[in-house]
Amino acid sequence: MILRRFLSRTRKQLFGSTFRQFRLYHAPSRHPHGTAFTTNFAIHEAAPNQETFRVMDEEGNIVLENYELLEKDVLINMYKSMIKSNIFDNVFYDIQRQGRISFYMTNFGEEATQIGTAEGLSPDDLVYCQYRELGFFVHRGHPLQTMADTNFSNMGDPNDGKAMPVHYGSKELNIVTVSSTLATQMPQAAGAAYAYKRENKDRLVACWFGEGAASEGDAHAGFNFSTVLKSPMLWLCRNNGYAISTPLKHQYCGDGLLSRGLAYGMGGIRVDGNDCLAVVLAVKAARKYALENSKPVMIEFMTYRGGHHSTSDDATRYRDPEEIIYWSQVDNPIIRLKKLLDKHEYLSEEEDKEIRDTSRKEVMKAFRAAEKKQKPYIEKLFEDVFDELTPQLKYQERQLIRHVSKYPKEYGLEEYADSAIHRKVQRFQKIKSAFYKPDPNAEDD
């Protein structure tokens, strides 16, 4: 106490009125950043975490005053898309476990985020996806059969079997095909949004990414390009709690992705990602803001990944079972919307059962048809890169023919569509058999 009084008295004697002027000093700066000078020294700390906007609680109650509920048909269609997406996930997860496809990624727990976004955007908006957006594809009208064919890598696969399962895309629906490499879609989306700005089109670009992908360098490049170029676009962050097995506390420090968006100079909002009503409202408002202000907007959807990261992962090894149960039984987007529909008597139990039965029949029909289709013809392996095959590719094709002709059974040629390579292999085998007669008395190797 004595020391404190001494220091206070000494400070006044040394500085007097000058010290008071020192505390109040303020002057403009000519630095390009547009700051100002001050003598008020402070080490700044992060602001408190931003709150999460919601319209509906876990029991399906509307908590936002004066909220105008979406029309019945819109709510029912969103519910149908959620059910269809959920059933598709269950079926294709099971058939992957049976070894009938190579890989799969489920969307359990994130249906409201995906489908609410599809409802809030315009069909003309260009969308870059990451890989966990099945509900978005379903609600925008992407055929189940095409997605089933993609997962089987058969002749109906638009990628001709050259990409992994769940790598959907549709030029007709303005959805860029999913790419395996993490976050590469983000600077691409920023560039596309800038092109729209230059063309003065009344449409924007929306780009999906996860909080894990936001740690990639491409994410920061995309954020910076979009804000500096003042491009009309939406950054759609799926904050589902885990980057594969890495929880949030080990993924980032600070107020999530919303704070990063604000720091880069874009608008932003944090939304309850399991509340489809809040998602639709936020996406529509953000879209309007981005177009009117020619400025990107970050939407951080606070949701939860209900399943494993993929079929290559076992989430039970790093998550508490009680945590999984809560999100699957309490804060589940499908259950929440169902409670809302029940409260407004928009959906009877018979109608709900019909939706589920019809959806399952559609999914199973697509699955059975996809499984029966042959794989793309082998020439596809060399196509779609050069207009004409290079000498090196022609040499590799000849090598493939000789190799497959030598071991036809090992490669199951009957699974592939008939093609020129099939016929070349057959001719090669005939020539080989005409000139090579195995000794019947020779012992097997």
C-alpha positions, 0 to 999 in steps of 0.5 A, a space after each residue: 500500500 505504501 509503495 503504491 502511494 509513493 508511485 502514484 505521488 511520484 508519477 504526478 510530480 514527474 508528469 503533472 498535467 502532461 500525463 493527463 494529456 498523454 492519456 487523452 492523445 489521439 491523432 489521425 494516421 496517414 498509413 494506408 490501413 486507415 488507423 489512428 494514433 493513440 497513447 493508450 497502450 493495450 495488449 488487445 484480447 479476443 472478443 467474447 465468443 459470438 452467439 449462435 442464431 436459432 429460430 427453433 429449439 430442440 423440441 420444435 418450439 419457435 423461439 424467435 418472436 414474430 417469425 413467419 413460418 415457412 409454408 407447409 409444402 416447403 417444410 414437407 419437401 425439406 423433411 422428405 429430402 432429409 428422410 431420403 438423404 438419411 435412408 440413402 446414407 444407411 443403405 450405402 454405408 451398409 453395402 460398403 461394409 459388405 464390400 460391394 463398393 469401396 468407400 463411403 461418407 455419411 451425412 448423419 446429423 447434418 441434414 438441416 445444414 445441407 437441405 436448409 442451404 439448398 432451400 435458401 439459395 437460388 438454383 442459379 447460384 454456383 456451388 462448390 462442395 467439399 464431400 459431405 453434402 448429400 442432402 444438398 444434392 438431393 434437395 436440389 434435384 440430383 438423381 438418386 440413380 446418378 449418385 448410386 452409379 457414382 458410388 459403384 463407379 459404373 457406366 452411369 458414373 459421370 466421372 467414368 470411374 475416375 473419382 472416388 465414391 460420393 464425388 458427385 457433381 452436376 453441370 445442369 444443377 450448377 454444382 461443381 464436382 467434388 474433389 478429393 484434395 482438401 480445400 482446393 475448391 476454396 480459391 477456385 470458388 473465390 475466382 468464380 465469384 469474381 468472374 460473376 462480379 465482372 459480368 454483373 450477374 445476379 447470382 453468386 457462388 457458395 462454397 462448402 468447407 469444414 472447420 478442419 479444411 479451414 486449416 489448409 492454406 488454400 482456405 486463407 487464400 480463398 478468404 483473402 481473395 474474396 474480400 480484397 476483390 469484394 466478390 459476392 459469395 457465401 462461405 458455408 462452414 460446416 463446424 461439426 466438432 471434428 476434423 476426422 479424429 481431431 476435436 475442436 480444442 486441438 484444431 483451432 484457438 479463438 472464436 471459430 470460423 466466424 471470427 476469421 471471416 470478420 478478421 478478413 473483412 467479410 460479413 458473418 453470422 453463426 447459425 444453429 446448423 441443426 435448425 433448418 428454419 434458422 439455416 434457410 433464414 440465414 442463407 437467404 439474408 446472407 445471399 441478399 447482403 452479399 449481392 447488394 454489397 458485393 461482399 462475401 459473407 461467412 456462415 458458420 453452421 454449428 452442427 455435429 457429425 453424427 457418424 464416422 468421418 468415413 468408412 475408413 474411420 472408427 469414431 467410437 475410439 475418440 468420442 464419448 458414447 453419451 455425446 453421440 447419443 445426445 446428438 442422435 436422439 435430442 439435437 437431431 435435425 430430423 427429429 426437431 423438424 418432425 416435432 415442428 410438423 407434429 405441433 402444427 399438424 402438418 404431418 400424420 403418422 401415416 403420411 410419415 410412414 409413406 414418405 419413409 417407405 417411398 424413399 426407401 423404395 427409390 433408394 433401393 431401386 437405384 442401388 439395385 440398378 447401379 449394382 447390375 451395370 458394367 464398369 466403364 470401358 477400359 479405354 476411358 482410362 486413357 481418355 479425357 486428358 488430351 484431344 489425341 493420345 500422346 505417344 506415351 499414352 499409346 505405348 501404355 495402352 499397348 502395354 496394358 493390352 499385353 498384360 491383361 491378355 496374359 492375365 485375363 481372369 485376374 482382371 475380370 474383363 467381363 465386368 467392363 463394357 465391351 470395347 476395342 481393348 476387349 477385342 484387341 485382347 481377344 485377338 492377342 489371345 488367339 494369336 498367342 494360342 495359334 503359335 504357342 501349344 503347351 506341352 500336355 506332359 509338362 508339369 505345372 509350376 
